[in-house]
Amino acid sequence: AGTLGACMASTVPASEWRGYGRRVPDPIRADSVPILPAATVMLVRDGASGLEVFMLQRTHSASFARGQFVFPGGKVDDLDHADSLDAVTDGDDASVSARMGMPEGGLAWVVAAVRECFEEAGVLLARPAGGDAPIVFDEADDERFEAHRRAVHAGDRSLASVCAEESLRILADRVLLVAHWVTPAGERKRFDTRIFLTTAPDGQAPLHDDVETIASLWVRPPDALEMWRAGELQMFPPTVAALRFLEPHATVDDALTAGAAVGVPPVIVPKMIVDDTGRVAGVRLPGDPDYDDTPGPEFVLV
């Protein structure tokens, strides 16, 4: 099955990562930028012409990844570590962490992926406490769960409280870890991001939130990659790698089998190649020639 890192070509041109300029006027040391935990999830379904994945376009005013096409995701919050989640989650922290190759705290990444999916796409990866299938939103539920979505997004309530009120359990055991990327040094914002894969619930219709995201689509991975190559979709290399991971798989079952086979993915930490003028000339990935000898930038770059 391989990992997402293996799906990337060798040295990534700067044009495929970001449009970097020169060093900022008041230099910020690259090693002073905190690396924040983050999670993203690929929702997949069987479409009429094969496997499809749900993607969102971030607003052009975003402080990070503006205009980029992404999967639902975001930072891991303090509430994603809450003890109250144990009562509303399939799988505890110990079992989820072991599956992710972590001593502890792995459940928070999964919960963050589920929470961000609910906030950004309106899809809640949870099941009724008395059933096995994911929750179905009927017309009577839509308004109530939209209110829950807005409240969680605003930070007015936690996902755990929503699940407790609605007698739901988060499907943490059905969310598969398939990749692990860390933003390269030199960025103003850096994230330690785990990428997950799961089946989109049949009884829910994802849609962008019109706040952090302004457009959404279901797309076959080969088509998304073709649009990226044509310049129609802007995507970071981890997103491109994720699509390449899905590309060979014709069905959701095939993709999930491949995802389960990944096990604990290696951490992929790209390194920027900086020329004599301080401009980024490309990005190297683990396994590329000279990766170990690439020092990366000393300061944050525009």
Salt bridges, closest charged atoms under 4 A:
ASP31 OD1 - ARG29 NE 3.28
GLU52 OE1 - ARG45 NE 2.66
ASP77 OD2 - ARG115 NH2 3.33
ASP80 OD2 - ARG115 NH2 2.88
ASP90 OD2 - ARG127 NE 2.76
ASP90 OD1 - ARG169 NE 2.86
GLU116 OE2 - ARG115 NH1 3.18
GLU119 OE2 - ARG115 NH1 2.98
ASP132 OD1 - ARG174 NH2 2.87
ASP141 OD1 - ARG144 NH2 3.08
GLU146 OE1 - ARG149 NH1 3.50
GLU146 OE2 - ARG150 NH1 3.75
GLU165 OE2 - HIS148 NE2 4.00
GLU165 OE1 - ARG157 NH2 2.89
GLU166 OE2 - ARG144 NE 2.75
GLU166 OE2 - HIS148 NE2 2.85
GLU187 OE1 - ARG18 NH1 2.64
ASP192 OD1 - HIS180 NE2 2.44
ASP192 OD1 - ARG194 NH1 3.90
ASP209 OD2 - HIS153 NE2 3.42
ASP210 OD1 - HIS208 NE2 3.48
GLU212 OE2 - HIS153 NE2 3.70
ASP223 OD1 - ARG220 NH1 3.05
GLU226 OE1 - ARG229 NH2 3.39
GLU298 OE2 - ARG29 NH1 3.00
